[in-house]
Amino acid sequence: MFRYPDGNFGLKRVLRDGPKGTIISLPVPLVVVTPPTSEPYADILGFLGALIVRIKKHKNYTEAIGKALHIIPAQNPAPDPALLQPDLTYDFNAGHPVLYWYHNGTDALVIEADYGTGTFGLVAIQMTTQFEDSAPLPAPGTVALWRYRAIYRIRDNQVGQWSKVLDVSVKG
């Protein structure tokens, strides 16, 4: 074992800096892995399925118990398609607006834009939840107001109500 002249063992320092002219050998711990004798949860899904069946067949089982144990999934009523209305938000990527929204169980979103002309025109029908407008930016040093609106589509039919108009100031 390496010992410093003052009598202290400097193993940490030796391990960090290395000994000068001395070789240190550390004992290697022996690791023994024993396989389990049996696999109690080898078929966990089969075990849970059998347990759920047993619980549901019990004489005191009620629907409230099933919901509390999450055996019966909570049922969220589907939103009324006539009341759907997109909520548009935006960010910028290299000066171009990027629009965001949620699907709400719909197939696509129709996006219309007004680039300062006073009339909305079709820009895109998006199936993803974001859209980057690649229209040419205004002249350098000028600011323009671009307006967007959108409506959902389900099976190629427009449903719900138009979104609130989103005003975006775009700088050239």
Contacts in CASP RR format, 6 or more apart in sequence:
PFRMAT RR
TARGET T0000
AUTHOR 0000-0000-0000
METHOD contacts of the structure
MODEL  1
MFRYPDGNFGLKRVLRDGPKGTIISLPVPLVVVTPPTSEPYADILGFLGA
LIVRIKKHKNYTEAIGKALHIIPAQNPAPDPALLQPDLTYDFNAGHPVLY
WYHNGTDALVIEADYGTGTFGLVAIQMTTQFEDSAPLPAPGTVALWRYRA
IYRIRDNQVGQWSKVLDVSVKG
1 9 0 8 1.000
1 24 0 8 1.000
2 9 0 8 1.000
2 10 0 8 1.000
2 11 0 8 1.000
2 14 0 8 1.000
2 19 0 8 1.000
2 22 0 8 1.000
2 24 0 8 1.000
3 9 0 8 1.000
3 10 0 8 1.000
4 10 0 8 1.000
11 24 0 8 1.000
14 22 0 8 1.000
14 24 0 8 1.000
15 24 0 8 1.000
41 47 0 8 1.000
52 71 0 8 1.000
55 61 0 8 1.000
55 65 0 8 1.000
55 66 0 8 1.000
55 69 0 8 1.000
55 71 0 8 1.000
56 66 0 8 1.000
56 71 0 8 1.000
63 72 0 8 1.000
65 71 0 8 1.000
66 72 0 8 1.000
67 74 0 8 1.000
79 104 0 8 1.000
79 105 0 8 1.000
81 152 0 8 1.000
81 154 0 8 1.000
81 159 0 8 1.000
81 160 0 8 1.000
82 159 0 8 1.000
82 160 0 8 1.000
83 160 0 8 1.000
83 161 0 8 1.000
84 104 0 8 1.000
84 106 0 8 1.000
84 152 0 8 1.000
84 159 0 8 1.000
84 160 0 8 1.000
84 161 0 8 1.000
85 160 0 8 1.000
85 161 0 8 1.000
85 162 0 8 1.000
85 163 0 8 1.000
85 164 0 8 1.000
86 101 0 8 1.000
86 102 0 8 1.000
86 104 0 8 1.000
86 109 0 8 1.000
86 150 0 8 1.000
86 151 0 8 1.000
86 152 0 8 1.000
86 163 0 8 1.000
87 101 0 8 1.000
87 102 0 8 1.000
87 163 0 8 1.000
87 164 0 8 1.000
88 99 0 8 1.000
88 100 0 8 1.000
88 101 0 8 1.000
88 148 0 8 1.000
88 149 0 8 1.000
88 150 0 8 1.000
88 163 0 8 1.000
88 164 0 8 1.000
88 166 0 8 1.000
89 99 0 8 1.000
89 100 0 8 1.000
89 101 0 8 1.000
89 166 0 8 1.000
90 97 0 8 1.000
90 98 0 8 1.000
90 99 0 8 1.000
90 100 0 8 1.000
90 148 0 8 1.000
90 166 0 8 1.000
90 168 0 8 1.000
91 97 0 8 1.000
91 98 0 8 1.000
91 100 0 8 1.000
92 98 0 8 1.000
93 132 0 8 1.000
95 137 0 8 1.000
95 170 0 8 1.000
95 171 0 8 1.000
95 172 0 8 1.000
96 132 0 8 1.000
96 133 0 8 1.000
96 134 0 8 1.000
96 135 0 8 1.000
96 137 0 8 1.000
96 170 0 8 1.000
97 132 0 8 1.000
97 133 0 8 1.000
97 146 0 8 1.000
97 148 0 8 1.000
97 168 0 8 1.000
97 170 0 8 1.000
98 130 0 8 1.000
98 131 0 8 1.000
98 132 0 8 1.000
98 133 0 8 1.000
99 111 0 8 1.000
99 130 0 8 1.000
99 131 0 8 1.000
99 132 0 8 1.000
99 133 0 8 1.000
99 148 0 8 1.000
99 150 0 8 1.000
99 166 0 8 1.000
100 129 0 8 1.000
100 130 0 8 1.000
101 109 0 8 1.000
101 129 0 8 1.000
101 130 0 8 1.000
101 150 0 8 1.000
101 163 0 8 1.000
102 129 0 8 1.000
103 129 0 8 1.000
104 152 0 8 1.000
105 154 0 8 1.000
106 152 0 8 1.000
106 153 0 8 1.000
106 154 0 8 1.000
106 159 0 8 1.000
107 127 0 8 1.000
107 153 0 8 1.000
107 154 0 8 1.000
107 155 0 8 1.000
107 156 0 8 1.000
108 125 0 8 1.000
108 126 0 8 1.000
108 127 0 8 1.000
108 152 0 8 1.000
108 153 0 8 1.000
109 125 0 8 1.000
109 126 0 8 1.000
109 127 0 8 1.000
109 131 0 8 1.000
109 150 0 8 1.000
109 151 0 8 1.000
109 152 0 8 1.000
109 153 0 8 1.000
110 122 0 8 1.000
110 124 0 8 1.000
110 125 0 8 1.000
110 150 0 8 1.000
110 151 0 8 1.000
110 152 0 8 1.000
110 153 0 8 1.000
110 158 0 8 1.000
111 122 0 8 1.000
111 123 0 8 1.000
111 124 0 8 1.000
111 125 0 8 1.000
111 126 0 8 1.000
111 131 0 8 1.000
111 148 0 8 1.000
111 149 0 8 1.000
111 150 0 8 1.000
112 120 0 8 1.000
112 121 0 8 1.000
112 122 0 8 1.000
112 123 0 8 1.000
112 148 0 8 1.000
112 149 0 8 1.000
112 150 0 8 1.000
113 120 0 8 1.000
113 121 0 8 1.000
113 123 0 8 1.000
113 133 0 8 1.000
113 135 0 8 1.000
113 146 0 8 1.000
113 147 0 8 1.000
113 148 0 8 1.000
114 120 0 8 1.000
114 121 0 8 1.000
114 146 0 8 1.000
114 147 0 8 1.000
114 148 0 8 1.000
115 135 0 8 1.000
115 144 0 8 1.000
115 146 0 8 1.000
116 144 0 8 1.000
116 145 0 8 1.000
116 146 0 8 1.000
116 147 0 8 1.000
120 147 0 8 1.000
120 149 0 8 1.000
123 131 0 8 1.000
123 133 0 8 1.000
123 135 0 8 1.000
123 148 0 8 1.000
124 131 0 8 1.000
125 153 0 8 1.000
133 146 0 8 1.000
133 148 0 8 1.000
135 146 0 8 1.000
137 170 0 8 1.000
137 171 0 8 1.000
137 172 0 8 1.000
138 144 0 8 1.000
138 170 0 8 1.000
138 171 0 8 1.000
138 172 0 8 1.000
139 172 0 8 1.000
140 172 0 8 1.000
141 171 0 8 1.000
141 172 0 8 1.000
142 171 0 8 1.000
142 172 0 8 1.000
143 169 0 8 1.000
143 170 0 8 1.000
143 171 0 8 1.000
143 172 0 8 1.000
144 169 0 8 1.000
144 170 0 8 1.000
144 172 0 8 1.000
145 167 0 8 1.000
145 168 0 8 1.000
145 169 0 8 1.000
145 170 0 8 1.000
146 167 0 8 1.000
146 168 0 8 1.000
146 169 0 8 1.000
146 170 0 8 1.000
147 165 0 8 1.000
147 166 0 8 1.000
147 167 0 8 1.000
147 168 0 8 1.000
148 165 0 8 1.000
148 166 0 8 1.000
148 168 0 8 1.000
149 162 0 8 1.000
149 163 0 8 1.000
149 164 0 8 1.000
149 165 0 8 1.000
149 166 0 8 1.000
150 162 0 8 1.000
150 163 0 8 1.000
151 158 0 8 1.000
151 159 0 8 1.000
151 160 0 8 1.000
151 161 0 8 1.000
151 162 0 8 1.000
151 163 0 8 1.000
152 158 0 8 1.000
152 159 0 8 1.000
152 160 0 8 1.000
153 159 0 8 1.000
END
